Amino acid sequence: MKVVPIGATGRFALVVKPEHLANRVKDSILPPVLATPVMIMAMENAALNAVRDYLEPGESVVGTMVNVQHLAATAVGQTVTAIAEVTAVEGRRIMFAVSAVDEIEAVGRGTHERTVIELARLRKRLDEKIARSAAARAAPR
């Protein structure tokens, strides 16, 4: 990984569609507003965009912590823009301040952490886990 500077920022914009709504993603009893997990996904994508240029070939970053508040509702057709700013780097761990706004107001804010990983190592661990899982399912009970 290259040195990630404090203050590096990334953005991610999303036009809210019906499939992004709480009453579709979570439970039909909920109102037709942007679902919190979708807002978090936008924030995570903004964080990835903040550090993308600092990754070496074969590296990526995965989310390891999210602590956000969902402050206001956003309707279908509105655009949500998430912003992430690097606030600290400790080895492979990168911390971000994240926020989200629509055309009218702030809709979310909080903190997020991502960890730099080697994709080949992750793939190997996943393959081993899948094999163990298949073996456990096949074992007589």
PyMOL commands that place a pseudoatom at each C-alpha (Angstrom):
pseudoatom trace, name=CA, resn=MET, resi=1, chain=A, elem=C, hetatm=0, pos=[0.000, 0.000, 0.000]
pseudoatom trace, name=CA, resn=LYS, resi=2, chain=A, elem=C, hetatm=0, pos=[1.184, 3.475, -0.814]
pseudoatom trace, name=CA, resn=VAL, resi=3, chain=A, elem=C, hetatm=0, pos=[1.037, 6.155, 1.881]
pseudoatom trace, name=CA, resn=VAL, resi=4, chain=A, elem=C, hetatm=0, pos=[-2.558, 7.318, 2.293]
pseudoatom trace, name=CA, resn=PRO, resi=5, chain=A, elem=C, hetatm=0, pos=[-2.618, 10.996, 3.260]
pseudoatom trace, name=CA, resn=ILE, resi=6, chain=A, elem=C, hetatm=0, pos=[-4.813, 12.270, 6.072]
pseudoatom trace, name=CA, resn=GLY, resi=7, chain=A, elem=C, hetatm=0, pos=[-7.509, 14.393, 4.467]
pseudoatom trace, name=CA, resn=ALA, resi=8, chain=A, elem=C, hetatm=0, pos=[-7.831, 12.312, 1.289]
pseudoatom trace, name=CA, resn=THR, resi=9, chain=A, elem=C, hetatm=0, pos=[-11.473, 12.409, 0.242]
pseudoatom trace, name=CA, resn=GLY, resi=10, chain=A, elem=C, hetatm=0, pos=[-13.827, 10.395, -1.898]
pseudoatom trace, name=CA, resn=ARG, resi=11, chain=A, elem=C, hetatm=0, pos=[-17.408, 10.770, -3.042]
pseudoatom trace, name=CA, resn=PHE, resi=12, chain=A, elem=C, hetatm=0, pos=[-20.169, 8.479, -4.219]
pseudoatom trace, name=CA, resn=ALA, resi=13, chain=A, elem=C, hetatm=0, pos=[-23.540, 9.623, -5.572]
pseudoatom trace, name=CA, resn=LEU, resi=14, chain=A, elem=C, hetatm=0, pos=[-26.706, 7.568, -5.806]
pseudoatom trace, name=CA, resn=VAL, resi=15, chain=A, elem=C, hetatm=0, pos=[-30.086, 8.451, -7.297]
pseudoatom trace, name=CA, resn=VAL, resi=16, chain=A, elem=C, hetatm=0, pos=[-32.599, 6.809, -4.972]
pseudoatom trace, name=CA, resn=LYS, resi=17, chain=A, elem=C, hetatm=0, pos=[-34.673, 4.161, -6.763]
pseudoatom trace, name=CA, resn=PRO, resi=18, chain=A, elem=C, hetatm=0, pos=[-37.490, 1.978, -5.454]
pseudoatom trace, name=CA, resn=GLU, resi=19, chain=A, elem=C, hetatm=0, pos=[-35.072, -0.892, -4.765]
pseudoatom trace, name=CA, resn=HIS, resi=20, chain=A, elem=C, hetatm=0, pos=[-33.147, 1.369, -2.338]
pseudoatom trace, name=CA, resn=LEU, resi=21, chain=A, elem=C, hetatm=0, pos=[-36.124, 1.982, -0.053]
pseudoatom trace, name=CA, resn=ALA, resi=22, chain=A, elem=C, hetatm=0, pos=[-36.552, 0.675, 3.483]
pseudoatom trace, name=CA, resn=ASN, resi=23, chain=A, elem=C, hetatm=0, pos=[-39.924, -0.869, 2.595]
pseudoatom trace, name=CA, resn=ARG, resi=24, chain=A, elem=C, hetatm=0, pos=[-38.194, -2.987, -0.073]
pseudoatom trace, name=CA, resn=VAL, resi=25, chain=A, elem=C, hetatm=0, pos=[-34.824, -3.696, 1.531]
pseudoatom trace, name=CA, resn=LYS, resi=26, chain=A, elem=C, hetatm=0, pos=[-36.061, -4.408, 5.059]
pseudoatom trace, name=CA, resn=ASP, resi=27, chain=A, elem=C, hetatm=0, pos=[-39.808, -4.668, 5.745]
pseudoatom trace, name=CA, resn=SER, resi=28, chain=A, elem=C, hetatm=0, pos=[-42.920, -3.615, 3.837]
pseudoatom trace, name=CA, resn=ILE, resi=29, chain=A, elem=C, hetatm=0, pos=[-44.316, -1.883, 6.937]
pseudoatom trace, name=CA, resn=LEU, resi=30, chain=A, elem=C, hetatm=0, pos=[-41.528, 0.738, 6.747]
pseudoatom trace, name=CA, resn=PRO, resi=31, chain=A, elem=C, hetatm=0, pos=[-42.009, 4.032, 4.906]
pseudoatom trace, name=CA, resn=PRO, resi=32, chain=A, elem=C, hetatm=0, pos=[-40.798, 4.525, 1.314]
pseudoatom trace, name=CA, resn=VAL, resi=33, chain=A, elem=C, hetatm=0, pos=[-37.523, 6.243, 2.243]
pseudoatom trace, name=CA, resn=LEU, resi=34, chain=A, elem=C, hetatm=0, pos=[-33.848, 5.497, 1.641]
pseudoatom trace, name=CA, resn=ALA, resi=35, chain=A, elem=C, hetatm=0, pos=[-32.863, 2.435, 3.689]
pseudoatom trace, name=CA, resn=THR, resi=36, chain=A, elem=C, hetatm=0, pos=[-30.068, 2.895, 6.200]
pseudoatom trace, name=CA, resn=PRO, resi=37, chain=A, elem=C, hetatm=0, pos=[-28.042, -0.045, 4.786]
pseudoatom trace, name=CA, resn=VAL, resi=38, chain=A, elem=C, hetatm=0, pos=[-28.119, 1.615, 1.357]
pseudoatom trace, name=CA, resn=MET, resi=39, chain=A, elem=C, hetatm=0, pos=[-26.905, 4.911, 2.837]
pseudoatom trace, name=CA, resn=ILE, resi=40, chain=A, elem=C, hetatm=0, pos=[-24.085, 2.984, 4.538]
pseudoatom trace, name=CA, resn=MET, resi=41, chain=A, elem=C, hetatm=0, pos=[-23.211, 1.315, 1.220]
pseudoatom trace, name=CA, resn=ALA, resi=42, chain=A, elem=C, hetatm=0, pos=[-22.858, 4.772, -0.349]
pseudoatom trace, name=CA, resn=MET, resi=43, chain=A, elem=C, hetatm=0, pos=[-20.602, 5.881, 2.516]
pseudoatom trace, name=CA, resn=GLU, resi=44, chain=A, elem=C, hetatm=0, pos=[-18.452, 2.752, 2.134]
pseudoatom trace, name=CA, resn=ASN, resi=45, chain=A, elem=C, hetatm=0, pos=[-18.129, 3.370, -1.601]
pseudoatom trace, name=CA, resn=ALA, resi=46, chain=A, elem=C, hetatm=0, pos=[-17.065, 6.965, -0.903]
pseudoatom trace, name=CA, resn=ALA, resi=47, chain=A, elem=C, hetatm=0, pos=[-14.381, 5.633, 1.463]
pseudoatom trace, name=CA, resn=LEU, resi=48, chain=A, elem=C, hetatm=0, pos=[-13.157, 3.185, -1.179]
pseudoatom trace, name=CA, resn=ASN, resi=49, chain=A, elem=C, hetatm=0, pos=[-12.994, 6.050, -3.679]
pseudoatom trace, name=CA, resn=ALA, resi=50, chain=A, elem=C, hetatm=0, pos=[-10.933, 8.098, -1.192]
pseudoatom trace, name=CA, resn=VAL, resi=51, chain=A, elem=C, hetatm=0, pos=[-8.157, 5.489, -1.106]
pseudoatom trace, name=CA, resn=ARG, resi=52, chain=A, elem=C, hetatm=0, pos=[-8.466, 3.702, -4.457]
pseudoatom trace, name=CA, resn=ASP, resi=53, chain=A, elem=C, hetatm=0, pos=[-5.464, 5.525, -5.972]
pseudoatom trace, name=CA, resn=TYR, resi=54, chain=A, elem=C, hetatm=0, pos=[-3.217, 4.474, -3.060]
pseudoatom trace, name=CA, resn=LEU, resi=55, chain=A, elem=C, hetatm=0, pos=[-3.774, 0.721, -3.454]
pseudoatom trace, name=CA, resn=GLU, resi=56, chain=A, elem=C, hetatm=0, pos=[-1.163, -1.480, -5.057]
pseudoatom trace, name=CA, resn=PRO, resi=57, chain=A, elem=C, hetatm=0, pos=[-2.165, -4.056, -7.699]
pseudoatom trace, name=CA, resn=GLY, resi=58, chain=A, elem=C, hetatm=0, pos=[-3.714, -7.044, -5.926]
pseudoatom trace, name=CA, resn=GLU, resi=59, chain=A, elem=C, hetatm=0, pos=[-4.882, -4.966, -2.946]
pseudoatom trace, name=CA, resn=SER, resi=60, chain=A, elem=C, hetatm=0, pos=[-8.303, -3.769, -1.901]
pseudoatom trace, name=CA, resn=VAL, resi=61, chain=A, elem=C, hetatm=0, pos=[-9.937, -2.416, 1.237]
pseudoatom trace, name=CA, resn=VAL, resi=62, chain=A, elem=C, hetatm=0, pos=[-12.781, -4.021, 3.134]
pseudoatom trace, name=CA, resn=GLY, resi=63, chain=A, elem=C, hetatm=0, pos=[-15.104, -2.480, 5.656]
pseudoatom trace, name=CA, resn=THR, resi=64, chain=A, elem=C, hetatm=0, pos=[-14.435, -3.495, 9.249]
pseudoatom trace, name=CA, resn=MET, resi=65, chain=A, elem=C, hetatm=0, pos=[-16.438, -0.952, 11.276]
pseudoatom trace, name=CA, resn=VAL, resi=66, chain=A, elem=C, hetatm=0, pos=[-19.383, 1.367, 10.699]
pseudoatom trace, name=CA, resn=ASN, resi=67, chain=A, elem=C, hetatm=0, pos=[-20.857, 3.789, 13.226]
pseudoatom trace, name=CA, resn=VAL, resi=68, chain=A, elem=C, hetatm=0, pos=[-23.360, 6.146, 11.618]
pseudoatom trace, name=CA, resn=GLN, resi=69, chain=A, elem=C, hetatm=0, pos=[-26.483, 8.104, 12.357]
pseudoatom trace, name=CA, resn=HIS, resi=70, chain=A, elem=C, hetatm=0, pos=[-29.285, 8.275, 9.792]
pseudoatom trace, name=CA, resn=LEU, resi=71, chain=A, elem=C, hetatm=0, pos=[-30.523, 11.832, 10.284]
pseudoatom trace, name=CA, resn=ALA, resi=72, chain=A, elem=C, hetatm=0, pos=[-33.213, 12.479, 7.690]
pseudoatom trace, name=CA, resn=ALA, resi=73, chain=A, elem=C, hetatm=0, pos=[-35.426, 10.727, 5.167]
pseudoatom trace, name=CA, resn=THR, resi=74, chain=A, elem=C, hetatm=0, pos=[-34.698, 10.749, 1.438]
pseudoatom trace, name=CA, resn=ALA, resi=75, chain=A, elem=C, hetatm=0, pos=[-37.341, 9.972, -1.194]
pseudoatom trace, name=CA, resn=VAL, resi=76, chain=A, elem=C, hetatm=0, pos=[-37.243, 8.210, -4.550]
pseudoatom trace, name=CA, resn=GLY, resi=77, chain=A, elem=C, hetatm=0, pos=[-35.686, 10.400, -7.224]
pseudoatom trace, name=CA, resn=GLN, resi=78, chain=A, elem=C, hetatm=0, pos=[-33.492, 12.412, -4.887]
pseudoatom trace, name=CA, resn=THR, resi=79, chain=A, elem=C, hetatm=0, pos=[-29.712, 12.128, -5.161]
pseudoatom trace, name=CA, resn=VAL, resi=80, chain=A, elem=C, hetatm=0, pos=[-27.721, 11.147, -2.109]
pseudoatom trace, name=CA, resn=THR, resi=81, chain=A, elem=C, hetatm=0, pos=[-24.039, 12.070, -2.141]
pseudoatom trace, name=CA, resn=ALA, resi=82, chain=A, elem=C, hetatm=0, pos=[-21.764, 10.370, 0.363]
pseudoatom trace, name=CA, resn=ILE, resi=83, chain=A, elem=C, hetatm=0, pos=[-18.430, 11.897, 1.305]
pseudoatom trace, name=CA, resn=ALA, resi=84, chain=A, elem=C, hetatm=0, pos=[-15.565, 10.158, 3.114]
pseudoatom trace, name=CA, resn=GLU, resi=85, chain=A, elem=C, hetatm=0, pos=[-12.425, 11.787, 4.486]
pseudoatom trace, name=CA, resn=VAL, resi=86, chain=A, elem=C, hetatm=0, pos=[-9.407, 9.884, 5.802]
pseudoatom trace, name=CA, resn=THR, resi=87, chain=A, elem=C, hetatm=0, pos=[-8.891, 10.869, 9.447]
pseudoatom trace, name=CA, resn=ALA, resi=88, chain=A, elem=C, hetatm=0, pos=[-6.237, 8.352, 10.522]
pseudoatom trace, name=CA, resn=VAL, resi=89, chain=A, elem=C, hetatm=0, pos=[-4.070, 5.547, 9.170]
pseudoatom trace, name=CA, resn=GLU, resi=90, chain=A, elem=C, hetatm=0, pos=[-2.653, 2.867, 11.472]
pseudoatom trace, name=CA, resn=GLY, resi=91, chain=A, elem=C, hetatm=0, pos=[-0.794, 0.243, 9.499]
pseudoatom trace, name=CA, resn=ARG, resi=92, chain=A, elem=C, hetatm=0, pos=[-3.382, -1.416, 7.262]
pseudoatom trace, name=CA, resn=ARG, resi=93, chain=A, elem=C, hetatm=0, pos=[-6.333, 0.216, 9.103]
pseudoatom trace, name=CA, resn=ILE, resi=94, chain=A, elem=C, hetatm=0, pos=[-7.779, 3.402, 7.626]
pseudoatom trace, name=CA, resn=MET, resi=95, chain=A, elem=C, hetatm=0, pos=[-10.338, 5.510, 9.504]
pseudoatom trace, name=CA, resn=PHE, resi=96, chain=A, elem=C, hetatm=0, pos=[-12.803, 7.879, 7.867]
pseudoatom trace, name=CA, resn=ALA, resi=97, chain=A, elem=C, hetatm=0, pos=[-15.295, 10.568, 8.774]
pseudoatom trace, name=CA, resn=VAL, resi=98, chain=A, elem=C, hetatm=0, pos=[-18.326, 9.883, 6.581]
pseudoatom trace, name=CA, resn=SER, resi=99, chain=A, elem=C, hetatm=0, pos=[-21.390, 11.908, 5.745]
pseudoatom trace, name=CA, resn=ALA, resi=100, chain=A, elem=C, hetatm=0, pos=[-24.282, 11.877, 3.317]
pseudoatom trace, name=CA, resn=VAL, resi=101, chain=A, elem=C, hetatm=0, pos=[-26.431, 14.688, 1.952]
pseudoatom trace, name=CA, resn=ASP, resi=102, chain=A, elem=C, hetatm=0, pos=[-29.359, 14.935, -0.409]
pseudoatom trace, name=CA, resn=GLU, resi=103, chain=A, elem=C, hetatm=0, pos=[-30.352, 18.054, -2.346]
pseudoatom trace, name=CA, resn=ILE, resi=104, chain=A, elem=C, hetatm=0, pos=[-31.993, 19.526, 0.765]
pseudoatom trace, name=CA, resn=GLU, resi=105, chain=A, elem=C, hetatm=0, pos=[-30.110, 18.512, 3.904]
pseudoatom trace, name=CA, resn=ALA, resi=106, chain=A, elem=C, hetatm=0, pos=[-27.615, 16.294, 5.691]
pseudoatom trace, name=CA, resn=VAL, resi=107, chain=A, elem=C, hetatm=0, pos=[-29.018, 12.769, 5.906]
pseudoatom trace, name=CA, resn=GLY, resi=108, chain=A, elem=C, hetatm=0, pos=[-26.215, 10.860, 7.627]
pseudoatom trace, name=CA, resn=ARG, resi=109, chain=A, elem=C, hetatm=0, pos=[-22.890, 11.151, 9.429]
pseudoatom trace, name=CA, resn=GLY, resi=110, chain=A, elem=C, hetatm=0, pos=[-20.478, 9.010, 11.363]
pseudoatom trace, name=CA, resn=THR, resi=111, chain=A, elem=C, hetatm=0, pos=[-17.243, 7.080, 11.224]
pseudoatom trace, name=CA, resn=HIS, resi=112, chain=A, elem=C, hetatm=0, pos=[-16.063, 4.150, 9.168]
pseudoatom trace, name=CA, resn=GLU, resi=113, chain=A, elem=C, hetatm=0, pos=[-12.996, 1.924, 9.146]
pseudoatom trace, name=CA, resn=ARG, resi=114, chain=A, elem=C, hetatm=0, pos=[-11.538, -0.107, 6.309]
pseudoatom trace, name=CA, resn=THR, resi=115, chain=A, elem=C, hetatm=0, pos=[-8.579, -2.481, 6.244]
pseudoatom trace, name=CA, resn=VAL, resi=116, chain=A, elem=C, hetatm=0, pos=[-6.209, -3.034, 3.341]
pseudoatom trace, name=CA, resn=ILE, resi=117, chain=A, elem=C, hetatm=0, pos=[-6.193, -6.675, 2.247]
pseudoatom trace, name=CA, resn=GLU, resi=118, chain=A, elem=C, hetatm=0, pos=[-4.344, -8.817, -0.268]
pseudoatom trace, name=CA, resn=LEU, resi=119, chain=A, elem=C, hetatm=0, pos=[-6.957, -10.227, -2.638]
pseudoatom trace, name=CA, resn=ALA, resi=120, chain=A, elem=C, hetatm=0, pos=[-5.084, -13.497, -3.281]
pseudoatom trace, name=CA, resn=ARG, resi=121, chain=A, elem=C, hetatm=0, pos=[-4.817, -14.199, 0.463]
pseudoatom trace, name=CA, resn=LEU, resi=122, chain=A, elem=C, hetatm=0, pos=[-8.517, -13.467, 0.943]
pseudoatom trace, name=CA, resn=ARG, resi=123, chain=A, elem=C, hetatm=0, pos=[-9.442, -15.768, -1.952]
pseudoatom trace, name=CA, resn=LYS, resi=124, chain=A, elem=C, hetatm=0, pos=[-7.340, -18.581, -0.429]
pseudoatom trace, name=CA, resn=ARG, resi=125, chain=A, elem=C, hetatm=0, pos=[-9.020, -18.154, 2.982]
pseudoatom trace, name=CA, resn=LEU, resi=126, chain=A, elem=C, hetatm=0, pos=[-12.470, -18.098, 1.384]
pseudoatom trace, name=CA, resn=ASP, resi=127, chain=A, elem=C, hetatm=0, pos=[-11.742, -21.242, -0.629]
pseudoatom trace, name=CA, resn=GLU, resi=128, chain=A, elem=C, hetatm=0, pos=[-10.620, -23.009, 2.570]
pseudoatom trace, name=CA, resn=LYS, resi=129, chain=A, elem=C, hetatm=0, pos=[-13.735, -21.868, 4.408]
pseudoatom trace, name=CA, resn=ILE, resi=130, chain=A, elem=C, hetatm=0, pos=[-16.002, -23.024, 1.575]
pseudoatom trace, name=CA, resn=ALA, resi=131, chain=A, elem=C, hetatm=0, pos=[-14.299, -26.442, 1.616]
pseudoatom trace, name=CA, resn=ARG, resi=132, chain=A, elem=C, hetatm=0, pos=[-14.743, -26.723, 5.411]
pseudoatom trace, name=CA, resn=SER, resi=133, chain=A, elem=C, hetatm=0, pos=[-18.372, -25.685, 5.102]
pseudoatom trace, name=CA, resn=ALA, resi=134, chain=A, elem=C, hetatm=0, pos=[-19.036, -28.280, 2.395]
pseudoatom trace, name=CA, resn=ALA, resi=135, chain=A, elem=C, hetatm=0, pos=[-17.353, -30.958, 4.519]
pseudoatom trace, name=CA, resn=ALA, resi=136, chain=A, elem=C, hetatm=0, pos=[-19.459, -30.004, 7.542]
pseudoatom trace, name=CA, resn=ARG, resi=137, chain=A, elem=C, hetatm=0, pos=[-22.677, -30.199, 5.502]
pseudoatom trace, name=CA, resn=ALA, resi=138, chain=A, elem=C, hetatm=0, pos=[-21.686, -33.596, 4.102]
pseudoatom trace, name=CA, resn=ALA, resi=139, chain=A, elem=C, hetatm=0, pos=[-20.790, -35.095, 7.491]
pseudoatom trace, name=CA, resn=PRO, resi=140, chain=A, elem=C, hetatm=0, pos=[-23.447, -37.381, 8.979]
pseudoatom trace, name=CA, resn=ARG, resi=141, chain=A, elem=C, hetatm=0, pos=[-25.312, -35.897, 11.910]
for i in range(1, 141): cmd.bond("trace and resi %d" % i, "trace and resi %d" % (i + 1))
show_as sticks, trace
zoom trace
